[in-house]
Amino acid sequence: MLPSTITTLILPIFTFIIIMLSSTLWTSLFSPTYHNQFLQSYASLSAPSDLADSTGIDVDPLRHFEDVTAAASELRDKLQDILRDAGTHTLQTVSSSRPEPKSRAEFLKYACEISLDPNTAFRTLKLSNENRAAIVWYEDESFTPNPERFSSCRQVLSRQSLTGRCYFEFKWAGIGIFVAVAYKSIKRGGRANESLFGFNDQSWALRCDIERISLKGAGYTFSHNKAETPVSGPQSYKLGVYLDHSAGVLAFYDVSETMTLLHRVQTTFTQPLYAGLGFFFCDGGNAEFCNLKETE
């Protein structure tokens, strides 16, 4: 049963119990039997001075009702917290237990359209092909200042946010690039490392480096929050990225011929993500997100 359904069923029942207890207590407070008992107890007090000295005697029956309702409210709040925590845990368990796609045909079921946001593009990045492609070019003086624009790194973010399950592919050329997912709150300026994909807690990036592939055979590096992990894999100019936001899964694939897993991350995402591209050097690099709708 889904957490929301559990909450819907249990909370009304619990509320009904509180109402019944409250009703029963009010009825008992004003019943003739309780009234007679209260008068007898009150009459047994010899004088007001005795009442003042008898601090252990509670002659305010309404306070009992207030104590009960306060306890009931506290219990209700605790129950809501328990149900909320249980619901979150159940949702994460369900998300993490659902099978991931295996074949490219299964991945394409989650294909998403990616276009780049010109307002975020570094001043030497030129966008084309309906903003699906970016190339490192000469500085474009037509760029207008924008707080969303990266000012320290040759980077650009997608226009679309990524939630749920998403899959996209891209082609690239040049010496090296970053492909990343990042929160919209990633810094756009300041020192380069503060906004560079993979060097902060706002982004996760795979670096594709042709020189390292040819020299060391490990031409990929995964990075997050300045922690870097070398990734081995075949030289490829076409990669796929799979995201299951609620399950906290991020995976990178070589899709030049067959689906080959390069690196997989299990984490927790707290905000919607945006696809990103970054370029190492000042000229020559380019990348383009594929239109997967044409391949379906």
Protein Blocks (a to p, Z undefined) as FASTA:
>chain_A
ZZklmmmmmmmmmmmmmmmmmmmmmmmmmgmklmmmmmmmmmmpmbfklmmmmmmbccbf
klmmmmmmmmmmmmmmmmmmmmmmmmmmmmmmmmmmpccdfblmlmmmmgccddddfklp
cfkbcceehhlaccdddddfkbccdfkbcfkbccdddfbdcehjdddddddedjbdcddd
ddfklcfehjfklmgghiackbccddddfklmmmnopabccdeehiacdddddddfbdcd
dddfknopacdddfklmccdfbdcddddfbdcddddddfblghiacddddfklmZZ
